[in-house]
Every structure is written in C-alpha cells, then in structure tokens.
C-alpha cells in the first residue's frame, strides 16, 4: 500500500463571479490544470453559471451579497483540496505562472504566495508599466481561516507562515472598455467609501481632489503608465477618479457608510 505521505498535494481554484460571461471562459481555461475549480456566483443573469459548468467548474450560487471577503470565505468552504488559489474572473494564468503554482503546490510547504499583475486595459497589455499586485493568492487550505474586509479584502490565517512571491505575472483584464470602467468606478467608489466610513475617516471635495491628483501622478509617472499611450492615460485617470469620488461620496452620500449594496 502506498505511503499516504507521498500522495501528490491537490490544488483548488476559487473564482467569484457576477455577470462575467464575456471573461469567464478564458479565466477558467487558464485554470484547467487545477484538481478542482469552484465558482461562487452572486446571482448572474447573463449565462455566466452555464458557461462555467460547461467547463466542468463546480458552481455555487450565493446571491445575498455581503462583500468580497464573505464571498471568498464561502468559496473556501466549498474546497477540500490541500491548496487553494484565488483567481478573479477578469484574470488569466499564463503558462509561466502555472508552472510556478504547480511547483509551489508540489513543495507541500505551509506558506502563502503573492502574485503580481500585468494590466490589460482598453485593448492593450500595459507591460511597460510597473506591475501591480503583491496580493496573497495561494494558500495551504488548512492554514487559511477566512477573509476580512469589504474591498481589498485580507486573508486571516490560523497561524504565521512564511510568505513567498511568484515571479511570473497574472494577466489582469481590469478595464476592457470605457463603459465598463465607469460601472466599475461606481462600484469601487461605494465600497471604498463604506470601508473608510466604518473606520471613522473624513471625506470632502478638496481632500478628494488632492488625493486624486497624487494618485494620478503616482500611476501615470512613477508607475510608468505614460509609456503606454492613450490606454495608459485612461487607466491612470480612472484610478484617480475612483480616489476623488470615494472622498466625495464619504462626505456627501448618506449611504456611503451603510455597507456594500453594489456588486
């Protein structure tokens, strides 16, 4: 009888969705090397669930939206693999990153691994920008307890473990269109304002304008978005507008601290 300690560690991939029919197939195909793929859907009406099931993903519907952290925690509850990698529906795992993930899982180490992004925006890969991310995405399942936070949620571990970084980058299709970016802007403005309101922070137009300019200059100049032409400018502008309207909503939107109504 084979020694159980020699069994190959298993990998599960967890994906959150809400009306991601245009992106979900590319996302899931890039994760097809995993032992299990679990999709937690927030109530899609555009065929996202059906497309995911056609690619052999295990789909669970949790339409009572309570924030990104709660949805990730729910996805975690549906997985019993040794490791779990969290993948967003607008991301793809290139071959080089797949090889690194498989190597990390094969190591059987109790650790976390961070990933970085190459942004794809308005029809162009912004590869001349500095990569974004540094987000913990790969975990040993038994070590990860849950996630906390409305947006930019953080993992809660049962005990301290080493933290590593994967060198190859995720492809992040963050802003395919101007219209889609405007919708995303509204979502993240509300979630960001709610988070800061819960922390007792203050908003306002002047504060938002100053911080918006700071963010624009940081992204456009210091993160080198200016090297990416028009798409790079639009990308930096939307990030800055999100910052400005977050402070404006915190000051003037009476519902900004009431929790995540938008998804």
C-alpha positions in Angstrom: 0.0 0.0 0.0 1.4 3.4 -1.0 2.5 5.7 1.8 -0.1 8.5 2.2 2.7 11.0 2.9 3.8 10.5 -0.8 0.4 11.5 -2.2 0.5 14.4 -4.6 -0.9 17.6 -2.9 -4.1 18.8 -4.6 -4.9 22.3 -5.8 -8.3 24.0 -5.9 -9.0 27.3 -7.7 -11.8 29.6 -6.4 -13.4 32.2 -8.7 -16.0 34.8 -7.8 -18.5 35.8 -10.5 -21.3 38.2 -11.2 -22.3 38.6 -14.9 -18.8 37.6 -16.2 -20.0 35.7 -19.3 -17.5 37.6 -21.6 -14.5 36.7 -19.5 -15.2 33.5 -17.6 -14.3 31.0 -20.3 -10.8 32.4 -20.8 -10.3 32.6 -17.0 -11.4 29.0 -16.3 -9.5 27.6 -19.3 -6.3 29.1 -17.9 -7.0 27.3 -14.6 -7.9 23.9 -16.1 -4.7 22.3 -14.6 -6.2 22.5 -11.1 -7.8 19.5 -9.5 -11.0 21.4 -8.7 -12.4 24.7 -9.8 -15.1 26.2 -7.6 -17.1 29.2 -8.8 -19.1 31.2 -6.3 -21.7 33.3 -8.2 -23.5 36.3 -6.8 -26.6 35.9 -9.0 -25.5 36.2 -12.6 -28.2 36.6 -15.3 -26.0 36.6 -18.4 -25.2 32.9 -18.7 -22.0 33.0 -16.5 -23.0 30.0 -14.5 -23.9 27.9 -17.5 -20.6 28.7 -19.2 -18.7 27.8 -16.1 -20.5 24.5 -15.7 -19.8 23.7 -19.3 -16.1 23.9 -18.5 -16.5 21.4 -15.6 -16.4 24.1 -12.8 -18.4 23.4 -9.7 -20.8 26.4 -9.3 -22.4 27.6 -6.1 -24.8 30.5 -6.0 -24.7 32.9 -3.1 -26.8 35.8 -4.2 -27.1 37.5 -0.7 -24.1 39.8 -1.4 -22.2 40.7 1.8 -18.9 41.8 0.3 -15.9 40.3 -1.4 -14.5 38.9 1.9 -17.7 36.9 2.6 -17.8 35.5 -0.9 -14.2 34.4 -0.8 -14.8 32.7 2.6 -17.8 30.9 1.1 -15.7 29.7 -1.8 -13.1 28.4 0.7 -15.8 26.4 2.5 -16.6 24.5 -0.8 -13.0 23.4 -1.2 -11.2 20.5 0.5 -8.0 20.5 -1.6 -4.6 20.8 0.0 -4.0 24.2 -1.6 -6.3 27.0 -2.9 -5.6 29.7 -5.4 -8.0 32.6 -5.7 -8.5 33.8 -9.2 -10.7 36.7 -10.3 -12.9 36.3 -13.3 -11.1 39.1 -15.2 -7.7 37.3 -14.8 -5.8 34.6 -16.6 -3.0 32.4 -15.5 -0.2 32.3 -18.2 1.9 29.2 -18.7 4.9 30.5 -16.8 2.7 31.3 -13.7 1.0 27.9 -14.0 4.4 26.2 -13.7 5.3 28.2 -10.6 2.0 27.4 -9.0 2.4 23.7 -9.6 5.9 23.8 -8.2 4.7 25.6 -5.1 1.9 23.0 -4.5 4.3 20.1 -5.1 6.6 21.5 -2.4 3.9 20.8 0.1 5.1 23.8 2.1 2.9 25.5 4.7 3.2 29.0 3.3 1.5 31.8 1.3 2.4 33.1 -2.1 1.9 36.5 -3.6 1.2 37.3 -7.2 1.7 40.4 -9.4 -0.3 41.6 -12.3 0.3 42.8 -15.8 -2.7 45.1 -16.6 -4.6 44.7 -19.8 -6.7 47.8 -20.4 -8.7 49.2 -23.4 -7.4 46.6 -25.7 -3.7 46.8 -24.8 -1.4 45.0 -22.4 0.3 47.7 -20.3 3.5 45.7 -20.0 5.7 48.9 -19.8 4.1 49.8 -16.5 5.5 48.6 -13.2 3.5 45.5 -12.2 0.7 45.9 -9.7 -0.4 43.5 -7.0 1.7 41.7 -4.5 -1.5 40.1 -3.3 -1.6 36.8 -1.4 -3.5 34.4 -3.6 -2.1 30.9 -3.0 -2.5 29.3 0.4 -2.4 25.9 2.1 -6.1 25.3 2.7 -5.8 24.2 6.3 -4.0 27.4 7.2 -6.4 29.9 5.7 -9.4 30.6 8.0 -11.3 33.3 6.2 -11.2 36.7 4.6 -12.0 40.1 6.2 -12.8 43.5 4.6 -15.4 44.9 2.1 -13.0 45.6 -0.7 -9.2 44.8 -1.0 -10.1 42.0 1.5 -7.3 40.4 3.5 -6.8 36.8 4.4 -6.9 35.7 8.1 -4.5 32.8 8.8 -4.7 30.3 11.6 -1.0 30.7 12.4 2.0 32.6 11.0 3.7 31.0 7.9 6.4 32.0 5.5 5.4 34.4 2.7 6.8 33.9 -0.8 6.3 35.7 -4.1 5.6 34.1 -7.5 7.8 35.7 -10.2 5.5 35.2 -13.3 2.5 37.5 -13.5 -1.2 37.2 -13.8 -2.9 38.8 -16.8 -5.5 41.2 -15.3 -8.1 42.4 -17.8 -9.2 45.2 -15.5 -10.6 47.7 -17.9 -11.7 46.3 -21.3 -13.9 49.3 -22.1 -14.6 52.9 -21.0 -18.3 52.0 -20.3 -17.3 49.0 -18.2 -14.7 51.2 -16.3 -17.4 53.7 -15.5 -19.6 50.9 -14.0 -16.6 49.6 -12.0 -15.8 53.1 -10.8 -19.3 53.4 -9.2 -18.9 50.0 -7.5 -15.5 50.7 -6.0 -16.3 54.2 -5.0 -19.2 53.0 -2.8 -17.3 50.1 -1.4 -14.2 52.3 -0.7 -16.3 55.0 1.0 -18.1 52.4 3.1 -14.8 51.0 4.3 -13.4 54.4 5.2 -16.7 55.5 6.8 -16.5 52.4 9.1 -13.0 53.5 10.1 -14.2 57.0 11.0 -12.3 58.7 8.2 -13.5 62.0 6.7 -14.2 62.9 3.1 -14.7 66.0 1.1 -14.2 67.5 -2.4 -10.9 69.3 -1.6 -9.4 66.2 0.1 -10.5 64.1 -2.8 -9.1 66.4 -5.4 -5.7 66.5 -3.7 -5.6 62.7 -3.2 -6.9 62.2 -6.8 -4.0 64.2 -8.2 -1.5 62.4 -6.0 -2.8 59.0 -7.3 -2.8 60.1 -10.9 0.8 61.4 -10.8 1.9 58.2 -9.0 0.3 55.9 -11.6 0.9 58.0 -14.7 4.5 59.0 -13.9 6.0 56.8 -11.2 4.3 53.5 -12.3 5.1 54.5 -15.9 1.6 54.4 -17.4 2.7 57.3 -19.6 4.8 54.8 -21.6 1.6 53.0 -22.7 0.0 55.8 -24.7 -3.7 56.5 -24.6 -4.7 53.3 -22.7 -2.1 54.2 -20.1 -3.6 57.7 -19.6 -7.1 56.3 -19.3 -6.0 53.7 -16.8 -4.3 56.3 -14.6 -7.3 58.7 -14.9 -9.8 56.1 -13.8 -7.7 55.2 -10.8 -7.5 58.9 -9.9 -11.3 59.4 -10.4 -12.0 56.5 -8.1 -10.0 58.1 -5.4 -11.6 61.5 -5.8 -15.2 60.2 -5.8 -14.5 57.9 -2.9 -13.8 61.0 -0.7 -16.7 62.9 -2.3 -19.1 60.0 -1.5 -17.8 59.7 2.0 -18.8 63.4 2.6 -22.0 63.8 0.6 -23.5 60.4 0.0 -25.6 59.5 3.1 -25.5 55.8 2.1 -21.7 55.6 1.7 -21.2 54.1 5.2 -24.2 51.7 5.1 -22.4 48.7 3.5 -21.9 47.2 0.1 -25.1 47.5 -1.8 -23.4 47.4 -5.2 -21.6 44.4 -6.7 
